[in-house]
Amino acid sequence: MKYEKHFTVTDDGFNGSYYPCSPKSIKAIIEMFGDDTDDYLAKGGVKYFHGLGFSVMTMSPSWLIDFFIAYAFKEAKGFKKECRETRIELDRCISKAIAEW
């Protein structure tokens, strides 16, 4: 299985590969499996979604995780009270679920 177009961080800003469905489809999905956009796990996902009639864009999650974490922590600094309340609520819910279990 060969991709139609490959994207790189230096040229396009992200790692990815595009696998169009044959016959042409108007449905598409972005998948983030494995560590590489062309590894065994990603290609398995491509085959599965092609079977459902989807064109597939595989993306490497490593760049997204780095971007998301930096952005999320930067934004969270402005909402310290809300972040604390959310952590307390999550702790309460998880503790309750464990106690009931």
Number of C-alpha atoms within 10 A of each C-alpha: 8 11 16 9 11 18 16 11 10 8 8 10 10 17 20 23 23 19 21 21 20 11 9 10 12 8 13 16 12 15 18 18 20 18 14 19 24 21 11 13 14 23 21 13 17 27 17 13 18 20 12 11 18 23 23 25 21 26 25 20 19 15 13 14 11 10 11 12 11 11 11 10 10 10 11 12 10 10 9 11 10 11 13 11 11 12 11 12 12 12 12 12 12 12 12 11 10 9 8 7 6
